[in-house]
Amino acid sequence: MKLKGMWFRILGLLVLLAFITACGNVGTTASPSPAAPPANGTTLRIGSKNFTEQFILAEMYAAALEANGFTVDRANIGLDNEAIAHQAITSDQIDLYPEYVATALQAILQEALPSPPSREEIYDRVKTAYAERFNLEVLEPSGFENNQALAMTKAKAQELGIATYSDLSQKAGELVLGGPAEFFERPDGIRGLQQAYGGFQFRDSRQLTPSLRYPALQDGTIDVVVAFSTDGEIAGLDLQLLEDDKQFYPPYQVAPVVRQNVLEANPQIAEILNRVTAELDDPETMAALNWQVDGPDGREPADVARAFLQERGIVQ
């Protein structure tokens, strides 16, 4: 009888041990370890060129990446032009920056535009060449285009009967042109217009930084300004955007350019930045953001960028 009782006690202990083990396993399954931050604090060095839209785009990239665990170095936001930005990314001074695809084709690759200009062909040529020649990845392009343009005050344009580039090409000798230094050097600047339209021999020209272009137009220092189609000042100052009637300028979509080794180490960067780019769907959206900075509100690009991303549900 004593032996039988002992076996019952042993059996009870085994049942209790099995129950405790099962409970422990259930608890472990129900409470997985929290996932590590996706970026693990990796620092990304973001650059941009030196005008409002580029500042906003770079700050959008920065805010979206920070929201996903990256640390961002903004020291190179505001580089002078595309040549300097390209030199910075190919010499390992920055990891990514926003670039206009048609600018990359003409100013960096020194290649002629397809005829007629095609969004798809321009993008494919740049993406392939950047990967092969520079070890750079060109991510998805924006839906909007920021095309190079020429603008005048409506009063001056109406006075001289100028509505198109063809009109302007014939009356340029009466006028002063103002624009950034690269417009007078790049193949898609004044030299290209002269070849495409003839004429375009201005009475004088002024090289102006982005912040001085529109004040110079308003105070009469210049008569024609080199503009971009998403400049907030065009609508904000009620200017006349001239028609490129021979369609000289190609579509200038913007896309993030990222060093391949950085993207290979952090593949989530592509998904994050492509989501930002997908929200930039039309020129009016970008022009309105630019005007928040350049208009009377005078907001900071970082604040405008974050508010937009919050509105679109990309950051909190």
C-alpha positions as CSV (number, residue, x, y, z in Angstrom):
1,M,0.0,0.0,0.0
2,K,2.8,2.4,0.8
3,L,4.4,1.7,-2.6
4,K,1.2,2.3,-4.4
5,G,0.8,5.7,-2.6
6,M,4.3,6.7,-3.5
7,W,3.6,6.1,-7.2
8,F,0.5,8.2,-7.0
9,R,2.5,11.1,-5.5
10,I,5.2,10.8,-8.2
11,L,2.5,10.7,-10.9
12,G,1.0,13.9,-9.5
13,L,4.3,15.7,-9.4
14,L,4.9,14.8,-13.1
15,V,1.5,16.1,-14.1
16,L,2.1,19.4,-12.2
17,L,5.5,19.8,-13.8
18,A,4.0,19.2,-17.3
19,F,1.4,21.9,-16.6
20,I,3.9,24.4,-15.4
21,T,6.1,23.8,-18.5
22,A,3.1,24.2,-20.8
23,C,2.1,27.5,-19.2
24,G,5.7,28.8,-19.6
25,N,5.7,27.9,-23.3
26,V,2.3,29.6,-23.9
27,G,3.6,32.7,-22.2
28,T,6.7,32.8,-24.3
29,T,4.7,32.4,-27.5
30,A,2.3,35.2,-26.6
31,S,5.0,37.7,-25.7
32,P,7.6,37.9,-28.5
33,S,10.7,40.2,-28.1
34,P,10.1,43.7,-29.4
35,A,11.6,44.4,-32.8
36,A,14.8,46.4,-33.0
37,P,14.5,49.9,-34.7
38,P,14.9,49.2,-38.4
39,A,17.8,51.6,-38.9
40,N,19.6,51.0,-35.6
41,G,20.6,54.7,-35.5
42,T,22.5,54.7,-38.8
43,T,23.5,58.2,-39.8
44,L,22.7,59.4,-43.3
45,R,24.2,62.5,-44.8
46,I,21.6,64.4,-46.9
47,G,22.5,67.1,-49.4
48,S,20.6,69.4,-51.7
49,K,21.1,72.2,-54.1
50,N,20.7,75.8,-53.1
51,F,17.1,76.9,-53.6
52,T,13.8,76.6,-51.8
53,E,12.3,73.5,-53.5
54,Q,15.5,71.5,-52.9
55,F,15.6,72.6,-49.2
56,I,12.0,71.3,-48.8
57,L,12.7,68.0,-50.6
58,A,15.8,67.4,-48.5
59,E,13.9,68.1,-45.3
60,M,11.1,65.8,-46.4
61,Y,13.7,63.0,-46.9
62,A,15.3,63.8,-43.6
63,A,12.0,63.8,-41.6
64,A,10.8,60.6,-43.1
65,L,14.1,58.8,-42.5
66,E,14.3,60.0,-38.9
67,A,10.7,58.7,-38.3
68,N,12.1,55.3,-39.3
69,G,15.0,55.2,-36.9
70,F,17.8,56.9,-38.9
71,T,19.9,59.7,-37.7
72,V,20.3,62.5,-40.3
73,D,23.2,64.9,-40.9
74,R,21.9,68.0,-42.6
75,A,25.3,69.9,-43.0
76,N,25.3,69.7,-46.8
77,I,21.7,70.9,-47.4
78,G,22.3,73.9,-49.7
79,L,25.2,73.0,-52.0
80,D,25.6,75.5,-54.8
81,N,24.5,73.5,-57.9
82,E,24.1,70.0,-59.4
83,A,27.9,69.8,-60.3
84,I,28.8,70.3,-56.6
85,A,26.1,68.0,-55.4
86,H,27.2,65.3,-57.8
87,Q,30.8,65.7,-56.7
88,A,29.8,65.5,-53.1
89,I,27.9,62.2,-53.5
90,T,30.5,60.5,-55.7
91,S,33.3,61.5,-53.3
92,D,31.5,60.1,-50.2
93,Q,30.7,63.4,-48.7
94,I,26.9,62.8,-48.8
95,D,24.8,59.7,-49.1
96,L,21.7,61.0,-51.0
97,Y,20.2,64.1,-52.4
98,P,17.2,65.1,-54.7
99,E,18.0,65.6,-58.4
100,Y,16.1,66.4,-61.5
101,V,16.4,63.5,-63.9
102,A,16.7,65.6,-67.1
103,T,19.3,67.8,-65.4
104,A,21.3,64.6,-64.6
105,L,21.1,63.5,-68.3
106,Q,22.3,66.8,-69.7
107,A,24.5,68.5,-67.1
108,I,26.1,65.4,-65.4
109,L,26.0,62.7,-68.2
110,Q,26.5,65.3,-70.9
111,E,24.0,63.4,-73.1
112,A,21.5,64.9,-75.6
113,L,17.8,64.6,-74.9
114,P,15.8,62.1,-76.8
115,S,13.6,63.6,-79.5
116,P,10.8,64.0,-78.7
117,P,11.6,64.2,-74.9
118,S,10.3,61.2,-73.1
119,R,9.9,60.8,-69.3
120,E,10.5,57.1,-69.5
121,E,13.5,57.2,-71.8
122,I,15.2,60.0,-69.9
123,Y,14.7,58.2,-66.5
124,D,15.8,54.8,-67.8
125,R,19.0,56.3,-69.4
126,V,19.9,58.2,-66.2
127,K,19.1,55.2,-63.9
128,T,21.3,52.8,-65.9
129,A,24.2,55.2,-66.4
130,Y,24.3,56.3,-62.8
131,A,24.4,52.7,-61.6
132,E,27.1,51.7,-64.1
133,R,29.3,54.8,-63.9
134,F,28.9,56.2,-60.4
135,N,27.5,53.3,-58.2
136,L,24.5,55.5,-57.6
137,E,20.8,54.4,-57.4
138,V,18.1,56.7,-58.8
139,L,14.9,55.9,-57.0
140,E,11.3,56.5,-58.2
141,P,10.7,59.9,-59.9
142,S,8.0,62.4,-58.8
143,G,4.7,62.8,-60.6
144,F,5.2,66.6,-60.9
145,E,7.7,68.3,-63.2
146,N,9.7,71.4,-62.3
147,N,10.5,72.6,-65.8
148,Q,12.9,75.4,-66.5
149,A,10.9,78.4,-67.7
150,L,11.0,82.1,-68.5
151,A,8.7,84.6,-66.9
152,M,7.9,88.3,-67.0
153,T,5.6,90.7,-65.2
154,K,2.2,90.6,-66.9
155,A,2.4,94.4,-67.5
156,K,5.7,94.1,-69.4
157,A,4.7,91.1,-71.4
158,Q,1.5,92.7,-72.5
159,E,3.2,96.0,-73.3
160,L,5.6,94.2,-75.7
161,G,3.2,91.6,-76.9
162,I,5.2,88.7,-75.6
163,A,3.4,85.4,-74.8
164,T,5.8,82.7,-76.2
165,Y,9.5,82.0,-76.4
166,S,9.3,82.7,-80.1
167,D,8.0,86.2,-79.3
168,L,10.7,86.7,-76.8
169,S,13.5,85.4,-79.1
170,Q,12.8,88.3,-81.5
171,K,12.4,91.1,-78.9
172,A,15.2,90.0,-76.6
173,G,17.4,92.9,-77.8
174,E,15.2,95.3,-75.9
175,L,15.4,93.4,-72.6
176,V,17.6,92.4,-69.7
177,L,17.6,88.7,-68.6
178,G,18.4,87.5,-65.1
179,G,19.1,84.0,-63.9
180,P,21.5,81.7,-62.1
181,A,25.1,81.4,-63.3
182,E,24.6,77.8,-64.6
183,F,21.9,79.0,-67.0
184,F,24.5,80.8,-69.0
185,E,26.8,77.7,-69.1
186,R,24.6,74.6,-69.4
187,P,23.5,73.2,-72.7
188,D,19.8,73.6,-71.7
189,G,20.4,77.3,-70.9
190,I,20.7,80.4,-73.1
191,R,22.9,78.6,-75.7
192,G,20.3,75.9,-76.2
193,L,17.5,78.4,-76.6
194,Q,19.5,80.3,-79.2
195,Q,20.0,77.1,-81.2
196,A,16.4,76.1,-80.9
197,Y,14.7,79.4,-81.5
198,G,17.2,81.7,-83.1
199,G,17.5,85.2,-81.6
200,F,17.6,85.3,-77.8
201,Q,20.3,88.0,-78.0
202,F,19.5,90.0,-74.9
203,R,20.5,93.7,-74.4
204,D,22.2,92.6,-71.1
205,S,22.1,89.7,-68.7
206,R,22.6,89.4,-64.9
207,Q,23.8,86.4,-63.0
208,L,21.6,86.2,-59.9
209,T,21.3,83.9,-56.9
210,P,17.9,82.3,-56.4
211,S,16.9,84.7,-53.6
212,L,17.5,87.8,-55.8
213,R,15.8,86.7,-59.1
214,Y,12.3,87.8,-58.3
215,P,13.1,91.0,-56.4
216,A,15.1,92.1,-59.4
217,L,12.2,91.4,-61.7
218,Q,9.8,93.3,-59.5
219,D,12.1,96.4,-59.1
220,G,12.8,96.5,-62.9
221,T,16.5,95.6,-62.7
222,I,15.7,92.8,-65.1
223,D,12.8,92.3,-67.6
224,V,12.9,88.5,-67.9
225,V,13.7,86.0,-65.2
226,V,14.8,82.4,-65.5
227,A,12.2,80.6,-63.5
228,F,11.0,77.1,-62.6
229,S,7.5,76.0,-63.2
230,T,6.9,75.2,-59.5
231,D,8.2,78.5,-58.2
232,G,5.6,79.8,-55.7
233,E,6.3,83.4,-56.9
234,I,4.7,82.7,-60.3
235,A,1.3,82.6,-58.9
236,G,2.1,84.5,-55.7
237,L,3.3,87.6,-57.7
238,D,0.9,87.1,-60.6
239,L,3.6,86.7,-63.2
240,Q,3.4,85.7,-66.9
241,L,4.9,82.3,-67.5
242,L,5.9,82.3,-71.2
243,E,5.0,79.4,-73.4
244,D,7.8,77.1,-74.7
245,D,6.0,76.8,-78.0
246,K,8.7,74.6,-79.6
247,Q,8.9,72.4,-76.5
248,F,12.6,72.9,-76.1
249,Y,12.6,72.0,-72.4
250,P,12.1,68.3,-71.4
251,P,10.1,67.1,-68.3
252,Y,12.1,67.7,-65.2
253,Q,11.0,65.1,-62.7
254,V,12.8,64.9,-59.4
255,A,14.1,61.7,-57.8
256,P,16.2,60.7,-54.8
257,V,19.8,59.7,-55.8
258,V,21.4,57.4,-53.2
259,R,24.8,55.7,-53.0
260,Q,24.5,52.0,-53.8
261,N,26.5,50.8,-50.9
262,V,24.4,52.8,-48.5
263,L,21.2,51.4,-50.0
264,E,22.5,47.8,-49.9
265,A,23.3,48.2,-46.2
266,N,19.9,49.9,-45.6
267,P,17.4,48.7,-48.2
268,Q,14.4,50.2,-46.4
269,I,15.7,53.6,-47.5
270,A,14.1,53.0,-51.0
271,E,10.7,52.2,-49.6
272,I,10.8,55.3,-47.3
273,L,11.8,57.8,-49.9
274,N,9.7,56.3,-52.7
275,R,6.7,56.8,-50.4
276,V,7.6,60.5,-50.0
277,T,8.1,60.9,-53.7
278,A,4.7,59.3,-54.5
279,E,2.9,62.1,-52.6
280,L,4.5,64.8,-54.8
281,D,2.0,64.2,-57.5
282,D,1.4,67.6,-59.3
283,P,3.2,70.9,-59.8
284,E,0.5,72.9,-57.9
285,T,1.3,70.8,-54.7
286,M,5.0,71.6,-54.9
287,A,4.4,75.3,-55.9
288,A,2.1,75.8,-52.9
289,L,4.8,74.4,-50.6
290,N,7.5,76.6,-52.1
291,W,5.3,79.7,-51.7
292,Q,4.9,78.9,-48.0
293,V,8.6,79.5,-47.7
294,D,9.1,82.2,-50.3
295,G,5.9,84.1,-49.8
296,P,4.7,86.5,-47.0
297,D,4.5,83.7,-44.4
298,G,8.2,83.0,-44.7
299,R,8.1,79.6,-43.1
300,E,11.1,77.4,-42.6
301,P,11.6,74.6,-45.1
302,A,11.8,72.0,-42.4
303,D,8.5,73.1,-40.9
304,V,6.8,73.1,-44.3
305,A,8.2,69.7,-45.1
306,R,7.1,68.1,-41.7
307,A,3.6,69.6,-41.9
308,F,3.2,68.1,-45.4
309,L,4.4,64.7,-44.3
310,Q,2.1,64.8,-41.3
311,E,-0.9,65.7,-43.5
312,R,0.0,62.7,-45.7
313,G,0.4,60.3,-42.8
314,I,4.1,59.7,-43.3
315,V,5.3,61.1,-40.0
316,Q,3.5,61.9,-36.8
